[in-house]
Structure formats: C-alpha cells, structure tokens
Amino acid sequence: MATGRLAGRIAVVTGGAQGIGRAVAEEMAREGARVAILDRNAAAGEAARAELQEQKLPVLFFPADVTREDDVGAAFAHLEEAWGAAEILVNNAGGNTYYDPVRMTSADWDAAMALNLKSAWLCARAALPGMMARGAGAIVNVSSLHARMTARGMFPYAAAKAGLAGLTRSLALEYGPAGVRVNAVLPGWTRTPPVQEWLGRGGDPEGEERRLGSVHPLGRIAEAREVARAVVFLASDDASAVTGAELVVDCGLSAKYAGQEE
C-alpha cells in the first residue's frame, strides 16, 4: 500500500521528461502518488518513465504537446482509462523566449504564450471537472521569478509567466468553493539542462556557476529537487489552507536590492 503525503493520489506533470518536471514526477511518486508525465519529447518521456519504473515507482507517460487542445484531451482521456481522473495537476511545461519586441512576429508571440500560459489553462480545463466531482483537488503552476522581475533579451517570457501567476489567482477564486486549491511556484536559477548548457557557453561552467552563486544570498542556485519539494508541499494536505499563493524558490535572489554587494 502506498505511503507518503500524496498516497494513492493521481497526479499529472506536464513537461515531466526532464529538469524540474522530471524532479517533480519522481518526488510525487516517492510520496505515494501515481504520476502521469505529459511531454512532447517522446524519447525523453519514455526514458523518464523507464527510469522511474525501474525504481518501482508508479509512472506512466503520455506523449502530448500541451499547447494543442486535442493532445491535452487525448492524454487526460488515456489517464482516466488507465487510473481515473487526475487529483493533482502540475503545469510545469514552458520554455525561455529570447525575442526582440519589434522584430518578433505574431506567430512567435502566439507560440510563446501557448507554451508558457495557454497550456496551463488547457490542462486545468481538462482536470477541473474531475476535481470538482470529487470535491477536492490541487493545481500547482510552475511560474518563474520572471513573473516579478526579469532581464533584458528574454521578451515576452516575463509577460507569460506573470500571466500564469494571474491565472493562478483567478482559478483559486473560481474553484476554491469546489474544494480545489490552485497555487504557483516561482523558481529562480535552478540546475536544469538548459541552465547547465547556459553555464557552459563560455567554456568555464564551474567558474560561471561560482560567479552566479555569489549573487545569491545562499551562495548557490537551487537544485531541481528543491523546487520539486515545494511543489509537493503545495499539492499535499500540508498546504490545505493555502490557495492563490505564490511560493518563491530562488535561494534568496529576489530579496536583494539590484546591484547590492555581499
């Protein structure tokens, strides 16, 4: 019999093939949940499923582009056939964007917003009927520190992630009376494949990570598993009175004045 804070619950993690999503899927499974990974990268998704199943963790993988309404509907239908309706949804799928506001096209804008914002609504829309029928549920949206502050050259990532934080508040108000809690996690710099690739672009990844760590009050960036534990907390009954909230996981970076010296 499954034990843990999420024992017996059915969870969906989008973008769960690698990085934060992969860590969330593993942490939730270790806490007793049955976890369905949704990802458009079929090879990476199958690899994650195989690795976690080798650890005797209950994980399924459904290939899906969560920006596409039909893919989302099919994935949730397959999940219901296999295990039942989702009780936990983690909207983790997303990606950085690096457009110039003038030169980007309408198609570029639509794609950026679809991946980082619309996908969360599509998945919430698919999951909410089952949660409402059950009278309980938890949605955790993985936003970003960029929802509150941002950097040059990453347009329109901050707009999308701020929108995701707004979506969190709206859904929390709409569905709180039905017993559904909706919260957001705002990670800062986190050790994921894209970040590690970025650290290595100058040929000295260790030196670049030391430099980056030095601007964080904790002296380092976060590990994906640390973000995953925050997600698990918000999805669990430990956070039973928490909804419409944003939990920042950034090793203290956002607590500083810009340019502050240590």
C-alpha positions in Angstrom: 0.0 0.0 0.0 1.4 3.4 -1.0 2.5 5.7 1.8 3.5 9.3 1.9 1.9 12.8 1.7 0.3 12.0 -1.7 -0.5 8.4 -1.0 -3.0 7.0 -3.5 -3.5 10.2 -5.5 -3.3 10.5 -9.2 -1.1 13.3 -10.5 -0.3 14.8 -13.9 3.0 16.6 -14.5 3.4 18.4 -17.8 6.9 18.9 -19.2 7.8 16.0 -16.9 10.6 14.4 -19.1 13.5 16.4 -17.7 14.5 19.2 -15.4 12.1 20.5 -12.8 9.2 18.4 -14.2 11.3 15.2 -14.0 12.2 16.0 -10.4 8.5 16.7 -9.6 7.4 13.5 -11.1 9.9 11.5 -9.1 9.3 13.3 -5.8 5.5 12.9 -6.2 5.8 9.2 -6.9 8.1 8.8 -3.9 5.4 10.5 -1.8 2.9 7.8 -2.9 1.2 9.4 -6.0 0.6 7.6 -9.3 2.1 10.0 -11.8 1.4 10.6 -15.4 4.1 12.5 -17.3 3.0 14.6 -20.3 5.7 15.8 -22.7 6.1 16.4 -26.4 9.5 14.9 -26.4 8.6 11.2 -26.8 12.1 9.8 -26.4 12.8 11.8 -23.2 9.4 10.9 -21.8 9.8 7.2 -22.4 13.3 7.4 -20.9 12.0 9.1 -17.8 9.1 6.6 -17.5 11.5 3.7 -17.8 14.0 5.1 -15.2 11.3 5.7 -12.7 9.6 2.4 -13.2 12.9 0.7 -12.7 12.8 2.3 -9.2 9.4 0.6 -8.7 7.6 4.0 -8.9 4.1 4.1 -10.5 4.6 6.3 -13.5 3.0 6.5 -16.9 4.0 8.6 -19.9 1.6 10.1 -22.5 3.2 11.9 -25.4 1.4 15.3 -25.8 2.0 18.8 -27.0 0.1 20.6 -24.2 -0.3 23.7 -26.4 -2.7 21.6 -28.6 -6.2 21.1 -27.3 -6.6 17.7 -29.0 -3.4 16.4 -27.4 -4.4 17.5 -24.0 -7.9 16.0 -24.3 -6.5 12.7 -25.5 -3.9 12.5 -22.7 -6.4 13.1 -20.0 -8.8 10.5 -21.6 -6.0 7.9 -21.6 -5.2 8.7 -18.0 -8.8 8.3 -17.0 -8.9 4.9 -18.7 -5.8 3.7 -17.0 -6.1 5.1 -13.5 -9.0 7.5 -13.2 -9.4 11.3 -13.0 -6.4 13.5 -12.0 -6.5 14.7 -8.5 -3.3 16.8 -8.8 -2.1 18.8 -11.8 1.3 20.3 -12.1 1.6 22.8 -15.0 5.3 22.7 -15.5 5.7 22.8 -19.3 7.3 26.0 -20.5 10.4 27.5 -22.1 12.5 30.6 -22.2 12.0 33.0 -25.0 14.5 35.5 -26.5 12.7 37.8 -28.9 13.1 41.4 -29.8 9.7 43.1 -29.2 9.8 44.8 -32.6 11.2 42.0 -34.7 9.2 39.1 -33.3 6.2 38.0 -35.3 2.6 37.4 -34.3 3.3 33.7 -34.8 6.3 33.9 -32.4 4.1 35.7 -29.8 1.3 33.1 -30.1 3.8 30.2 -29.7 5.4 31.7 -26.7 2.1 32.4 -25.0 0.8 29.0 -25.9 3.7 27.2 -24.3 4.0 29.3 -21.2 0.4 30.3 -20.5 -2.3 28.8 -22.7 -1.1 25.2 -22.0 -1.8 25.7 -18.3 -5.3 26.8 -19.0 -5.9 23.9 -21.4 -4.7 21.3 -18.8 -6.6 22.9 -15.9 -9.8 22.9 -18.1 -9.2 19.2 -18.6 -8.5 18.4 -15.0 -11.1 20.6 -13.2 -14.3 18.6 -13.9 -12.9 15.5 -12.2 -11.6 17.5 -9.3 -14.9 19.3 -8.8 -16.8 15.9 -9.0 -14.5 14.6 -6.2 -14.8 17.8 -4.2 -11.1 18.2 -3.9 -8.0 18.8 -6.0 -4.8 20.7 -6.2 -3.2 22.5 -9.2 0.3 23.9 -9.0 1.5 26.2 -11.7 5.3 26.4 -12.2 5.7 30.1 -13.0 9.1 31.8 -12.6 10.9 34.6 -10.8 10.4 36.4 -14.1 6.8 36.8 -13.1 8.0 39.5 -10.7 11.3 40.7 -12.3 13.1 40.0 -15.5 16.2 40.6 -17.6 16.8 42.2 -20.9 16.6 40.0 -24.0 14.0 37.5 -22.7 10.8 39.0 -24.2 8.0 38.0 -23.7 8.8 35.4 -21.1 8.0 37.7 -18.1 4.6 38.6 -19.6 3.7 35.0 -20.0 4.9 34.0 -16.5 3.2 37.0 -14.9 0.1 35.8 -16.7 0.5 32.4 -15.2 0.6 33.9 -11.8 -2.6 35.8 -12.6 -4.2 32.6 -13.9 -3.3 31.0 -10.5 -5.2 33.7 -8.6 -8.2 33.6 -10.9 -8.6 29.8 -10.7 -8.1 29.8 -7.0 -11.0 32.2 -6.6 -13.3 30.4 -9.1 -12.8 26.9 -7.8 -12.0 27.3 -4.1 -15.7 26.7 -3.2 -15.5 23.4 -5.0 -12.5 22.3 -2.9 -9.8 22.9 -5.5 -6.7 24.7 -4.4 -4.5 26.5 -7.0 -1.1 27.8 -6.2 2.1 28.8 -8.0 5.8 28.1 -7.5 8.3 30.7 -8.7 11.7 29.2 -9.2 14.8 31.3 -9.8 18.0 29.9 -11.2 17.7 26.1 -11.0 20.1 23.4 -12.0 18.4 22.0 -15.1 19.7 21.0 -18.5 19.1 24.5 -20.1 20.8 26.2 -17.2 23.8 23.9 -17.3 24.0 24.5 -21.1 24.0 28.2 -20.4 26.7 27.9 -17.7 28.9 26.1 -20.2 28.6 28.5 -23.1 31.8 30.4 -22.1 33.9 27.3 -21.6 34.2 27.6 -17.8 31.0 26.2 -16.4 32.4 25.8 -12.8 33.7 29.4 -12.8 30.4 30.7 -14.2 28.4 28.8 -11.6 30.6 30.3 -8.8 30.0 33.7 -10.2 26.3 33.2 -10.4 26.1 31.6 -7.0 27.9 34.6 -5.5 25.0 36.9 -6.2 22.6 34.6 -4.3 22.2 35.1 -0.5 22.6 31.3 -0.1 25.7 31.3 -2.2 24.3 28.9 -4.8 21.5 28.2 -7.2 18.6 25.8 -6.5 18.5 22.1 -7.3 15.6 20.8 -9.3 14.6 18.5 -6.4 14.3 21.5 -4.0 11.8 23.1 -6.4 10.0 19.7 -6.6 9.7 19.6 -2.8 8.0 23.0 -2.8 5.5 21.7 -5.5 4.8 18.6 -3.4 4.1 20.7 -0.3 1.6 22.8 -2.2 -0.1 19.7 -3.7 -0.3 18.0 -0.3 -2.7 18.3 2.6 0.2 20.1 4.4 -0.9 23.1 2.4 -4.6 22.6 3.0 -5.3 26.3 3.8 -3.1 27.6 1.0 -4.6 28.8 -2.3 -4.0 31.6 -4.7 -0.4 31.9 -3.3 3.0 32.2 -4.9 5.9 30.4 -3.3 9.3 31.8 -4.4 12.2 29.2 -4.6 15.2 31.3 -5.6 17.9 30.9 -2.9 17.1 34.4 -1.8 17.9 36.2 -5.0 14.7 38.3 -5.1 15.3 39.5 -1.5 18.2 41.7 -2.6 18.4 45.2 -3.9 19.7 45.3 -7.5 23.4 45.7 -7.5 23.8 45.0 -3.8 27.2 43.8 -2.8 27.6 41.0 -0.4 
